[in-house]
């Protein structure tokens, strides 16, 4: 039986690959095994293409992670920001916290100072909102950056501790805590030791954030906020 004619052009060409397909496949791998196990080779295998083909679209893992973060942040619904600078900072920081809580591996990637220079402008709206609100409050540029950095450290710390905490065990049981303390050395811990696990498991980020923002703005407040007078 005669063989059918070969199709025109090259044969065996890999399927066309888009950045949207790359993002979808990478997020699937991260959800299954964590971002630490995400490699260019595994991603290429997941997509059914060669690693060389994938390198035509991304330069490496760092480039891939930035692509993922930009795409992820673009998908987040932006809250309506209040006019009051203090309230605006609280709303923007809460949005940042909630986004990272849903995807805590992103917090680990962004722990390095300088991430602001990596993300697209459209993905930096939460940072812009906080810095702009501090500026509107009357902070100097240095104070505005300090406001953001302190809130950022507080937020990332909260996310990472809870993401790695035994409080997230699937059985929903509180972690074991030592039964007794020597009250002669740590009297306050001895008094509340049996309550510690339950108290530490509470989500107090919103209250802490508001108190933190009030303190930061009070410390940075000049004599006349912008727009006053």
N, C-alpha and C positions, 0 to 999 in steps of 0.2 A: 504494500500500500504506500503510495507516494507521501512524503512528509509535506505538511502544509507550509506555504511560503512563510519565511521569517518576517516579522513586522519591520516596518521601516524604522531607521534610526538605531541607536544603541539598545542592546538588550540587557536585562539585569539591572536597570537603573533603580536606585532606591526611591521609595515614594517621596513625594514632596513633603517637606516638613515645615511647619509654621511655629512661631514662638508660642502661640496659644496651645498647640499640641504638646510642646515641650513643657510648658507650665502645668498642664493637666497631668501628664505622666509623672512629672517630678513630685507634684503634690500627692499623687497616689502612693508613690514610694515612701515619701516622708510619713504619711499617715499610717502606713503599714509597718515601717521599721525605724522611723526617726531620721532626722536630717543627718546625723553623724554617719549613717550607712549609705547615704546618697552619694554615688560616684557617677562620673561621666560614663563609665563603661556599663554600669548597671542601668542607667537611664537609657542609654542607646539600646541595650538589649530589651528593655521594657517596650521601647518604641519600634523594635524590629528593624533598626538601622545600624549602620556602623558608627563607631565613635568618631571616625574622621568626618563623616557627614554632619554629626552633631557639632563638631568644632567649627563648622561653617557658620553656625548661628550663635554660639557662645564661646567665649575664650577659655573658660575653665569653670571650676566649681564656684569660685567667688562670684564670677559674673552671673552664673546660674542663680545663686542665692539672691543677689541683688534684683535680678529679673523677677524672681518669685515674690520678693517683698514688695516691689513696685506694683506688681499685678494684684497682690493680696490687699494692699492698702487702697488701691483704686476701687476695689469692690466694696469697701466699707461705706455704709451709709453715713453721710456727714450730718451730725446733729445741728440744730439751729443754735447759733452762738449768741448768747446774751450781749447786750450793749455794755453792761457793767464789766469793767476789766477783771475784777476778782472772780465774778461768776463765770466769765468767759474762760479763764484759766482752769477753773474747776471742771467745766463741761468738756473742754478739750483734753485735759489730763485723764478724765474718766473714760473718754472715747479711746484714748491711747491704751489705758489699762485693759479695757474690755477686749480690744483687738488682740493684745498680746496674750490675754488669758485664754482666748480661743485658739491661739497658735503659739504656745509658749516657746517653741524652738526658735522663733523669730527673735525673742528677747535675748537669747544666748548669742545670736549672730550680731545683734546690735549693741552688745555690751561695750565694744571698743569705741573710745572717743573718736570722732571723725566720721561717724556713719552719715552725718548730715551731708557730707560731700559726696556720698555714694548714691543716694536715692534721687529719683527724679523730683523735679519741683512739685509736680502734682501729688506726690506721695508725702510731701513734707507739710501738709496743711495743718496738722496738729502742732508741729513745732512752730510754724509761722503764727498760728493762733495764740500760742502761749507767749511767745516773744513779743508779738504785737500788743497783746493785752498788757503785758508788763510795761511796755513803752507808753501805752496810753495812760497807764496808772501814774506815770511820771518817773519811771526808773531810767537810769542811764543805760547805754548799750551794755556796759559790763554787768550792771545789775540785772538787766533783762536776761542775759545769757546765764547768769548765776541762778536766777529763778527757774529757768528751764532745766538746767543741769541738775539742780537739787531735786526737782520734781521727778525728773527722769530716773535718777538713782533710786529714789524712794519707790517708784513704780516698778522698775525692773527688779529690784530686790524683792519686792512683794511677789511678783510673778514667779521668779526663779525658785524662791523658797517654797512656795505652795506647789509648784509643779514637781518638785523633788521630794515633797513632804509625804510621810506615811499617812497623812490625813486623807490622801487621795486613794487609799487602798480600796479595792473593789468591794470588800465586805463592809465598808462604811464604818468599821470599828475604829475607835480612837486608839492611837498608838499607846503602847505600854509605857508607863512612867514609873520611876523608882517609888517604892512604897513609903520609905521613910527618909528623913534627913536628920542629921545631928543638929538639933536646935541650938546648941551652944555655939555652933559655927555659922549657921545660916537660918536664923530664927524666922525670918519672913517666908523663906521658901518652905520651911517646915510647916508653917501655919496654912499655906495654900497649896501644898504639894499635891493633895488628892484632887484639887480642882484644876491643876495646871493644864492638863491635856484638853479639857473642855474649853477653858478660857482661851488657850492659844489657837484653837480651831476656829474661833469666830472670825468672820470677815469684817474687819473694822477699817478697811481701806478708805471708804468714803469719808468717815469721820476724821481719820488721820490726815487725809488730803486737805480737807477744808481748814483744819487747824494749821497744817504745814504752810498752806498758801497764805493764810492770814499772817503768820509769823514772818514769812519771807517778804511780803509786801510791806509789813510794818517796819522791818529793818531797812528796807530799801526806799521807803517813802521820803521824797524831798519835801520841801516846805509847801510847794504848790504843784499839785498834779496837773498833767496836761489837760488843757481845755477848761481849767478852772479860772475864775477871776474875770 
